[in-house]
Every structure is written in structure tokens, then in C-alpha cells.
């Protein structure tokens, strides 16, 4: 790849800048400081970031320690666009606990292992997606590009060192394009890349959640490549500096307990959680709920073997972007503190680790068919304007009927969510590409997915969302 800005240089500059600042002691008098690095707009880290901060669960748990005779605690939240600056601050011992995606986690571990004070450990997961749909590639709405193979010789924006960069490299390789020379990659922050796509400076943008969904929701882009096509688990997790955790184990325990509090809250009240995250991130509630709602990201803290194995499989990425030290994943991942947190809550950690199904699927009763909503591969959800609750439907066809009924009654649809018929990715119904096969209506996230289906089912008829709503039976 032809990179305009080398990631290794960028992170080195960040680290030196941070190191040049004065470093306050973690403990000042009888007050213990804990500095949290998070990404407000990376909404699959919300249980360790935006939602956790909004609910005050960490501060509440630390206050209990203080009330029991412990020291006072001062929590500082630092918001970043990507994981790279969080890593730079951890290298400089300026952040104690941080959350980021799987590829940034690799870089974090590699960069910090040589320094006993900066060394970090992976202590929990925030959210994961079994097939990899947390990362996507989008293009402008009027783009003639139909597949990743069409990106050969084009300019693509991504954030080097991020999960979106890992997706781009893998997608290009699988399409027969040399990731190092087949395209020109501009190393840009997500918001800069979004502007570059709008202005035509790049032909595609590879990014992590929530950027693809946001741009599509705003009618500024359409989906070119769904990361779920890779069929490799992607996740975000929490890293803690071992030196800090050793000095203040009660802080890490309080943080993990607070993360579990936030996870439980999100599962119990997903719509309220989405509203809080929207307030804290500036993202539309509909976009947040696309990912944070039932059937979207799997929010579950345990270090599951499938995720650890996927992280090991991503190790070659480190060598592909620069001179990074080898990282022993088994030594980097440490679930002992989380096991302790589970035990304190009376929960069985091993049971949680063994469960790789979505802990919060869409459930309920379909009011159109009267059937229970049980199959996550087809479960859909409708959010009407002015409603404080959503309505589940057994499948996309039933949801289309509900939308048609709502429109006939003069009700406004705020958002409708359906799973891609091939990959299962949760997506906006009105942004999906639809195919009618007999009396069944099937949504897809990309044109490539539609083509694959029609190759196997030549009787399938492509149509727009409006057409599907208009002709679906009552």
C-alpha cells in the first residue's frame, strides 16, 4: 500500500509528545487518580466508555470503597477517535485503562510489553461480532464500483493501525489485489476520511463502527463491502497497565464490575442505553441502536477462545505495517481479574466463556403472524416515531407488512432493522437491497450479496425498499 502518513511515525510522535508532558503521580495525597481512554463514537466499546461514563457506574463503585475507609478516587475520561493515541498515552503512562479494537489491541500489546511500567494486559471484551461485520467499506452513492476488486488502482481512506485497516487489507487480498501496491491508501482519521469521500478525493472509505452506518444513514454513502464476508470474529476490548493494576487492584476490580453493570443495563434497557450513548457521542439514536440494539453487537465481557484465536490469526498484520515487536497473545490476555469479578457477582465465568451465542437477541411476539420471534437469522425490529419501545417481527417480510400498515395509518417509521439474508448483518431496512423470491422478501447489505443470491436463485427479483413495501401482501 502507498501510505501518505506512516503509522509508525504517527504513533511515535504521539508517544513522544505525551512523554514530553509532565507526569503526575497516580496517587496525590490521599486521592488516587484513574485515567480512562475511550472512543465515544466507537460504540461497540460503550460498556467501557460512553455508556459507562454516562451512568457513572465506575464512580459509584469507587465511592463505595472510599465510604468503606479507602482513599478518594479521581476519574478522568479522555476521548479519542481511534485506538492509536490511547496506546501512545499508555506507553507514556498517561492512561491507566483503555478500550479499542482488535487490531489496535495488537499494536497496544506490542508497543507496551518491553516497559514494565507501560506494559498492558487484555482484561475484558466489550463487544464482538462472530462474522466480522463491525468493519465495513463504503463508497459514494453514485459510485459505479460494484466490488472490492474494482478498487484496484483507486484511492481509499482508512485509519492505519485500526480494525478498518485490517479489514481493508484482508478484503483486498481475497479479491486478488496486493494490499501494499494495488491501491493508494490515505491514512486519515474517520471524520477526515468521510469528508474525503464526499469531496471525491477517495473512491472508498474503510472504517469501523459506527462510521459506515452513520454515513449510509445520512445518505452520504452506500455499502460496498460487509466485513462479515470475511467470516472472522472481530471485537473490541479493554487493556489495563499492569503496573497500575498491581498498585491499585481495587480500581481494576471496580472498573470490571462497572463494565458488567453497564453491560447488564444495555441488555435490560437497550433503547434507553442507545439514547444515552447518542447524547454522549453526538451520533443519531437510530445509528447507535443499529449496533447497540438487540441482534447487533454481542456485548459480553469474557475473553472467549474464539476471540483470542482470531487475535492470534491477526498477528501477521503487525509485521505488515511496520517494525513491531512479537506479541505473545496468551501472555497478553489475562482473565484472572474478570474471573474474580464474576465470582464476586456469584456468576460462573467458565459458563459465560463457553457461550458464543448473542446474549441479547431480538425476542417477543410478531403481531402480524402471532408467532414468537426466535430465529436471529430473520428477526427484525420496527421503531415508530414517538414510541418508547420497538416492536419485533419474525422476519423481514412481516416487517415490510408492518411498515405498510403503519404508513397507511399515517404513522412515521423512525427506523426499521433487518438482518442480511446471507450474512446476518443487522442493517437499516430502507438502506438494504431487496430481492423478492416468490412471496418472500429478502434484504441484503451489498450488491455483491444480491448477485450471489441471484446466481443460486435466478427467479429472485431485485427491487427497492419502496417497491417491496408497496407490493408486499397485507
MARKETOR-786808 format. One line per field, with one value per residue (C-alpha): residue in one letter; x negated, y negated, z. Coordinates in Angstrom, 3 decimals. Each point is the difference from the previous one (the first is absolute). Layout:
BEGIN
residu: a;...
px: X;...
py: Y;...
pz: Z;...
***
This chain:
BEGIN
residu: x;x;x;x;x;x;x;x;x;x;x;x;x;x;x;x;x;x;x;x;x;x;x;x;x;x;x;x;x;x;x;x;x;x;x;x;x;x;x;x;x;x;x;x;x;x;x;x;x;x;x;x;x;x;x;x;x;x;x;x;x;x;x;x;x;x;x;x;x;x;x;x;x;x;x;x;x;x;x;x;x;x;x;x;x;x;x;x;x;x;x;x;x;x;x;x;x;x;x;x;x;x;x;x;x;x;x;x;x;x;x;x;x;x;x;x;x;x;x;x;x;x;x;x;x;x;x;x;x;x;x;x;x;x;x;x;x;x;x;x;x;x;x;x;x;x;x;x;x;x;x;x;x;x;x;x;x;x;x;x;x;x;x;x;x;x;x;x;x;x;x;x;x;x;x;x;x;x;x;x;x;x;x;x;x;x;x;x;x;x;x;x;x;x;x;x;x;x;x;x;x;x;x;x;x;x;x;x;x;x;x;x;x;x;x;x;x;x;x;x;x;x;x;x;x;x;x;x;x;x;x;x;x;x;x;x;x;x;x;x;x;x;x;x;x;x;x;x;x;x;x;x;x;x;x;x;x;x;x;x;x;x;x;x;x;x;x;x;x;x;x;x;x;x;x;x;x;x;x;x;x;x;x;x;x;x;x;x;x;x;x;x;x;x;x;x;x;x;x;x;x;x;x;x;x;x;x;x;x;x;x;x;x;x;x;x;x;x;x;x;x;x;x;x;x;x;x;x;x;x;x;x;x;x;x;x;x;x;x;x;x;x;x;x;x;x;x;x;x;x;x;x;x;x;x;x;x;x;x;x;x;x;x;x;x;x;x;x;x;x;x;x;x;x;x;x;x;x;x;x;x;x;x;x;x;x;x;x;x;x;x;x;x;x;x;x;x;x;x;x;x;x;x;x;x;x;x;x;x;x;x;x;x;x;x;x;x;x;x;x;x;x;x;x;x;x;x;x;x;x;x;x;x;x;x;x;x;x;x;x;x;x;x;x;x;x;x;x;x;x;x;x;x;x;x;x;x;x;x;x;x;x;x;x;x;x;x;x;x;x;x;x;x;x
px: 0.000;-1.117;0.513;-0.098;-0.788;-1.769;1.756;-3.287;-1.040;3.373;0.123;-3.617;0.751;3.041;-2.019;-2.804;2.467;1.711;-3.284;-1.118;2.835;-0.411;1.233;2.016;-0.171;2.856;0.497;0.086;0.351;2.859;1.588;-0.590;0.294;1.283;-0.166;2.255;-0.578;3.094;1.538;3.456;0.909;-1.293;3.231;-0.901;-2.222;2.854;0.084;-3.558;0.432;2.937;2.786;-2.207;-0.850;3.609;1.328;-2.794;-0.362;-3.787;0.208;2.769;-2.056;-3.103;2.091;0.994;-3.681;-0.538;3.035;-1.448;-3.154;-1.981;-1.591;1.800;-0.036;-0.152;1.199;-1.048;1.533;-1.984;1.825;-1.818;0.984;-2.074;-2.038;-3.436;-0.158;1.283;-2.918;-2.429;1.284;-0.263;-3.597;-0.622;1.812;2.625;2.989;0.673;2.884;1.064;2.344;-0.581;0.466;-1.758;-2.706;-0.799;-0.140;-2.793;-1.925;0.657;-1.374;-3.010;-0.898;0.302;-1.475;-3.630;0.650;1.015;1.821;1.850;0.667;3.664;2.250;3.233;2.476;3.463;2.030;2.595;1.841;-0.596;1.479;-0.525;-0.291;-1.797;2.683;-1.318;-2.152;1.220;-1.003;2.292;0.005;1.814;3.645;-0.566;-3.160;-0.145;-2.234;1.735;-2.609;-3.279;-1.740;1.053;-2.112;-3.221;-1.959;2.421;-0.424;1.459;0.132;-0.598;-1.608;-3.244;-0.410;3.754;2.361;1.247;-3.506;-0.186;3.304;-1.176;-3.196;1.815;2.772;-2.505;-2.070;3.056;0.921;-3.422;-1.323;-3.413;0.725;-3.384;0.139;3.400;1.729;-1.060;1.028;0.315;-0.588;2.739;2.096;3.574;1.574;-2.705;0.510;3.742;-0.621;-2.473;2.629;2.566;-2.387;-1.097;-3.600;0.354;2.198;0.712;-0.240;-0.853;1.007;1.232;3.361;1.833;-1.363;1.347;3.486;-0.087;-0.950;2.565;2.687;-0.821;0.291;-3.653;-1.184;1.071;-1.489;-2.564;-1.388;1.389;-2.783;2.089;-1.104;-3.349;1.805;-2.632;1.027;-0.730;0.149;-0.973;-1.524;-1.469;-3.695;-1.451;-3.537;-1.295;-2.060;3.036;2.223;-2.593;-0.148;3.782;1.681;3.206;0.266;-0.204;2.495;2.355;-0.414;0.816;2.970;1.176;-0.416;2.207;2.512;0.048;0.350;2.946;1.643;-0.436;1.583;2.929;0.684;-1.553;2.018;-0.769;-3.655;-0.030;1.417;-2.693;-2.737;1.459;-0.098;-3.605;-1.293;2.026;1.146;3.650;1.939;1.059;-3.635;-0.973;2.935;-0.964;-3.134;0.852;3.516;1.000;-1.371;-2.851;-3.303;-0.348;-0.911;-1.679;-3.149;-1.685;-3.167;1.549;-2.337;1.432;-1.005;-3.454;-0.581;1.110;-2.456;-2.792;1.004;-0.365;-3.623;-1.515;1.642;-2.583;-2.866;1.882;0.198;-3.366;-2.718;2.040;-1.233;1.390;2.983;0.838;3.796;0.309;-2.213;1.785;3.512;0.673;3.494;-0.856;1.395;3.207;0.373;-0.222;2.673;2.306;-0.541;0.818;3.317;0.764;-0.406;-1.781;-2.695;-0.705;3.662;-0.036;-3.187;1.492;3.064;-0.701;3.619;1.395;0.824;2.751;1.846;3.253;2.899;3.730;3.150;0.614;3.330;0.495;-0.320;0.518;-3.133;-2.868;-3.130;-2.704;-2.311;-2.800;-0.680;3.349;1.132;0.774;0.936;2.157;-0.316;2.906;-0.368;1.233;-0.240;-2.181;-0.215;-0.698;2.038;-1.623;1.012;-0.798;-1.452;-0.573;3.132;2.137;-1.816;0.774;3.675;-0.187;-1.644;2.735;2.684;-1.710;-0.213;3.668;0.861;-2.070;-2.679;-3.629;-2.669;-2.997;-2.163;0.427;-2.696;-0.420;-2.747;-1.822;1.408;-3.448;-2.284;2.399;-1.319;2.545;0.756;2.459;2.981;0.285;-3.710;-0.001;0.160;3.088;0.773;3.437;-0.102;3.566;1.919;-3.119;-1.912;-3.711;-2.265;-3.711;-2.681;-1.963;0.464;-2.535;2.190;3.039;-1.958;-1.130;3.578;1.390;-2.670;1.353;3.645;0.527;3.690;-0.815;1.151;-1.997;2.019;-0.274;1.215;2.876;1.006;-0.163;2.217;2.401;0.596;-0.275;3.293;1.959
py: 0.000;-3.539;-1.811;-3.760;0.100;2.917;1.356;0.728;-3.619;-1.264;2.100;-0.816;-3.714;0.465;1.966;-2.557;-2.841;1.734;0.914;-3.609;-1.037;-0.012;3.245;-0.410;2.767;2.512;-0.781;-3.594;-0.295;2.292;-0.155;2.717;-1.068;2.338;-1.177;1.753;-0.167;0.674;-0.703;-1.535;0.615;3.591;1.218;3.651;-1.173;-1.794;2.361;-1.111;-3.537;-2.190;1.902;0.801;-3.674;-1.139;2.349;-0.761;3.666;-0.234;-3.093;1.632;3.128;-1.993;-2.152;3.137;0.801;-3.513;0.299;3.219;-1.758;0.048;-2.949;-2.517;0.572;-2.454;1.386;-1.758;0.950;-0.699;0.324;0.952;0.786;3.191;2.375;-1.249;-3.107;2.035;2.371;-2.914;-1.374;3.413;0.326;-3.362;1.251;-2.723;2.334;2.859;1.834;-0.211;1.610;0.610;2.436;3.280;-1.283;-3.011;2.436;1.867;-3.228;-0.991;3.277;-0.099;-3.600;0.359;3.415;-1.115;-2.551;1.383;-3.233;-0.346;3.687;0.725;3.026;0.805;0.380;0.068;-0.235;-2.715;1.157;2.483;1.190;3.672;-0.566;-3.359;-2.534;-2.652;-1.318;-0.970;-1.764;-2.676;-2.007;-3.065;0.506;-0.565;2.118;2.565;2.297;3.305;2.069;-0.235;1.283;-3.250;-1.977;0.975;-3.166;-2.165;-2.155;1.294;-1.721;1.965;-0.424;1.941;2.181;0.211;2.933;-1.621;0.135;3.693;0.565;-1.901;2.025;3.313;-0.979;-1.163;3.171;2.218;-1.966;0.580;-3.512;-0.522;-1.994;-1.722;-1.219;0.683;-3.075;-3.336;-0.189;-3.365;0.314;-2.223;-0.386;1.219;-3.447;-1.187;3.089;-0.599;-3.502;1.359;2.434;-2.779;-2.230;2.773;0.044;3.730;2.605;1.995;-0.200;2.974;-0.609;1.555;-0.568;-2.261;-1.855;2.243;0.066;-3.743;-0.953;2.339;-1.263;-3.577;0.949;-0.914;3.486;3.500;3.269;1.605;2.766;1.591;1.160;3.078;1.386;0.761;2.241;-0.737;-1.215;-3.636;-1.580;-2.892;0.396;-1.623;-0.260;-1.027;-0.926;2.858;-2.335;-2.130;3.033;1.486;-3.187;-0.496;3.376;-1.345;-2.526;2.645;2.133;-2.981;-0.732;3.564;0.108;-3.315;1.336;2.948;-2.461;-1.883;3.231;1.096;-3.409;0.111;3.457;-1.018;-3.410;-0.069;-2.958;-2.137;1.004;-1.065;-3.390;-0.521;1.009;-2.307;-2.878;0.793;0.557;-2.399;2.877;0.410;2.338;2.073;0.683;0.869;2.386;1.679;1.272;-0.083;1.366;3.690;2.057;-2.440;0.133;2.772;-1.788;2.544;-0.476;3.458;0.730;2.729;2.461;-0.856;-3.626;0.804;2.348;-2.713;-2.405;2.519;0.270;-3.764;-0.032;-0.176;-3.408;-1.433;0.873;-1.264;-3.593;-0.490;1.219;1.251;2.287;3.526;0.371;3.096;-0.089;2.573;-2.169;-3.186;1.263;0.246;0.996;0.398;-3.434;0.625;3.470;-1.646;-2.521;2.789;1.939;-3.095;-0.236;3.675;0.789;2.902;-1.406;3.281;0.340;-3.522;0.702;3.102;-1.862;-1.589;-0.802;-3.522;-0.775;-2.451;1.142;-1.484;1.769;-0.464;0.744;-0.990;-1.920;0.731;3.779;0.575;2.132;-0.299;-1.728;2.612;0.190;-2.606;0.595;-1.585;-1.983;-3.608;-3.110;-3.079;-3.334;-2.369;-3.711;-1.060;3.509;0.802;3.672;1.944;2.860;3.283;1.976;3.574;-0.824;-2.858;0.794;-0.433;-3.238;-1.355;0.725;-1.889;-2.973;0.010;0.036;-2.802;-2.174;0.627;-1.184;-3.155;1.161;-0.935;2.673;-1.239;3.027;3.595;2.631;3.268;2.658;0.555;3.217;1.398;-1.263;-0.921;-3.550;-2.317;-2.883;-2.771;1.387;-3.096;0.152;3.724;1.459;2.184;3.137;1.567;3.769;1.259;-1.586;-0.457;-3.269;0.189;-2.933;-0.204;-2.482;-0.124;0.397;2.830;1.912;-0.486;1.334;3.069;0.771;-0.470;2.246;2.794;-1.130;-1.400;-0.539;-2.678;-3.477;-3.020;-2.985;-3.087;-0.345;-2.196;2.579;2.784;-1.905;-0.925;3.495;2.176;1.665;-1.237
pz: 0.000;-0.657;3.299;0.158;3.724;1.539;3.070;1.752;-0.301;1.153;3.140;0.810;-0.187;2.213;2.510;0.097;0.349;2.871;1.639;-0.205;2.259;3.754;1.543;3.172;2.551;-0.082;3.668;1.217;3.739;0.908;-3.489;-2.561;-3.635;-2.695;-3.598;-2.512;-3.742;-2.099;-3.413;0.280;-3.638;-0.052;1.460;0.464;2.873;1.789;2.978;0.771;-1.273;-0.972;1.769;2.997;0.354;-0.440;2.681;2.481;0.935;0.524;2.185;2.045;0.672;0.887;2.348;1.891;0.534;1.329;2.277;1.383;1.155;-3.221;-1.777;-2.159;-3.774;-2.873;-3.344;-3.197;-3.368;-3.179;-3.327;-3.223;-3.585;-0.314;2.152;-1.108;2.244;2.935;-0.486;-0.254;3.301;1.646;-1.195;1.687;3.143;-0.435;-0.331;2.400;-1.664;-3.648;-2.510;-3.698;-2.886;-0.637;-2.367;2.226;2.918;-1.780;-0.461;3.592;1.297;-2.303;0.857;3.775;0.810;0.246;2.770;3.380;0.885;-3.315;-0.584;-0.563;0.244;-1.799;2.857;-1.592;-3.188;-0.557;-3.130;-2.792;-3.277;-0.879;-3.767;-0.050;-0.958;2.389;-2.862;-3.471;-3.211;-1.407;-3.225;-1.277;-0.919;-3.713;-0.237;-2.836;2.098;0.696;1.847;1.880;-3.139;-1.710;2.498;-1.815;-0.740;1.980;3.107;3.263;3.387;3.194;3.410;-0.110;3.068;0.550;-0.446;-3.211;-1.443;0.830;-1.770;-3.070;-0.295;0.336;-2.413;-2.608;0.324;-0.410;-3.125;-1.550;0.637;1.572;3.196;-0.204;-3.581;-1.511;1.451;1.455;3.636;1.700;3.736;1.414;3.107;-0.591;-0.256;-2.417;-2.114;-0.061;-1.362;-2.542;-1.252;-0.326;-1.941;-2.341;1.216;0.677;-1.653;3.151;3.785;2.213;3.611;3.237;1.665;0.122;-3.051;-2.796;1.503;0.679;-3.561;-1.517;2.403;-1.033;-3.699;-0.482;-1.004;-0.892;1.184;-2.288;2.208;3.142;2.327;0.784;-3.367;1.631;2.508;2.646;3.485;0.775;3.427;2.219;3.419;3.085;0.816;3.348;0.946;2.134;2.208;0.815;0.587;2.332;2.055;-0.052;-0.528;1.534;-2.835;-2.715;1.903;0.292;-3.716;-1.053;2.353;-1.430;-3.534;0.930;1.484;-3.309;-1.981;2.125;-0.424;-3.774;-0.142;2.219;-1.525;-3.486;-1.278;3.052;-0.267;-3.663;0.930;2.644;-2.437;-2.643;2.477;0.928;-3.531;-2.131;-2.201;-1.041;2.272;-2.998;-0.916;3.556;0.291;-3.289;1.724;3.712;-0.305;0.212;-2.869;-0.608;1.860;2.586;3.227;2.250;2.086;0.167;-1.978;-2.133;-1.768;-3.435;0.476;1.337;-2.938;-2.431;1.641;-0.518;-3.634;-0.356;1.205;-3.534;-0.303;2.407;-2.308;-3.031;1.239;1.681;2.326;2.927;2.755;0.139;2.300;2.023;0.008;2.778;2.198;-1.047;0.811;3.727;1.112;3.701;1.012;-1.964;1.514;3.394;-0.972;-1.158;3.228;2.055;-1.871;0.568;-3.707;-1.683;-2.279;-1.793;-0.928;-1.431;-1.949;-1.584;-1.319;-3.391;-0.836;0.092;3.665;-1.026;-3.152;-1.280;1.720;0.377;-1.983;-3.604;-0.009;-3.709;0.170;3.713;0.033;2.508;-1.253;0.517;-3.029;0.123;-3.706;-0.889;3.077;-0.907;1.955;-0.585;1.791;-0.571;0.582;3.425;1.434;3.019;-0.957;-3.170;-1.462;-1.062;-3.084;-0.916;-3.413;-2.472;-2.004;3.104;0.798;-3.483;0.608;3.304;-1.716;-2.636;2.690;1.922;-3.098;-0.777;3.527;-0.388;2.408;-0.619;0.064;1.929;-0.815;-1.112;0.406;-1.901;-0.209;-3.279;-1.476;-0.735;2.755;2.796;0.336;1.655;-2.370;-0.740;-1.910;-2.192;-0.888;-0.774;-3.507;-0.341;-1.967;-0.367;-0.270;-0.335;2.856;2.143;0.148;0.784;0.972;-0.794;1.013;-3.272;-3.734;0.045;2.460;-2.254;-2.942;1.920;0.989;-3.505;-1.439;2.184;-0.285;-3.521;0.728;2.566;-1.023;1.248;1.161;2.146;3.568;-1.159;-2.584;2.567;2.441;-2.762;-1.340;3.130;0.906;2.998
***
